[in-house]
Amino acid sequence: MSQPLPSLVERDTRWSRRHALAVAARWFSAPLMLAGAAGRSAAMAGERWFDERELGPVQVHADFSLAPHTGLLTEVTRLQADLRATLELPRLEAPIHVFLFERKPVYLAYLREYFPRVPYRRALFIKERGPGMVLAFRSPEFEVDLRHETTHAMLHAVLADLPLWLDEGLAEYFELPADQRATGNPYLTHVRWLAWAGQSPALEPLETLSELNDMGRGEYRAAWAWVHFMLHGPPAAKSELIRYLADSRSALPTDPFSVRLRSAIPERDKLFSAHFKQFKS
Ligand SMILES: [Zn+2]
């Protein structure tokens, strides 16, 4: 398996997209290439990854056994179907490669070797012209990280220019298991409380953000909240999101989403607040 050179890195991460564009990384698929790196594991000295799975277009390579993670692998498989069904996205054509590491030092050694300019992040999504790649290690947040980054990878595989806030809002939404997405996100209680206090987040400021460094917890929460509103609020909001994504795929100029959503729903902000006041978890 050989990979083209990746250079776009972003994520969870607060890693700057602009800086990421400057990243030039050598890429090799086999963990063998890291032999001699600090923190190398026995698996890394082998010629193949310890465990590899093909989940439709998602190819998972791990330096540990994935047998205890069959539930998570099923969720990753389902994630693509959920994204396609929810957002009416086309089928993935290119593969997505997911690289998983048992130990943080090995993950760090891997990043140092192949992505030396990338600052440490617990998980990464990397893409430029070739297939998208997700890298993560088995931290306590491993499963959430994997769903979050894989969501980015799946979105970027079919959407060329997704606004940052929407990219992150969707990843925050889909990072939870399917049965927890609508009601189980810790953001929900906070956003509901804000709605009752008359402090719902405005959409327009989110659209001005272009760097992950600009996104703190409040911005992630606000982006998640607008995605939740569109997916579980008035049907017209979800319809406008789907139309917006379809127009984005056509690469035709489009008004900012905030403008389109207000046109589709003149009482947009009032309904946003009402949605969270009334939403039953
Ligand atoms: Zn993200």
Residues whose N, C-alpha, C, O or C-beta is under 5 A from the ligand:
A	BS01	ZN	R11 D12 E168 A171
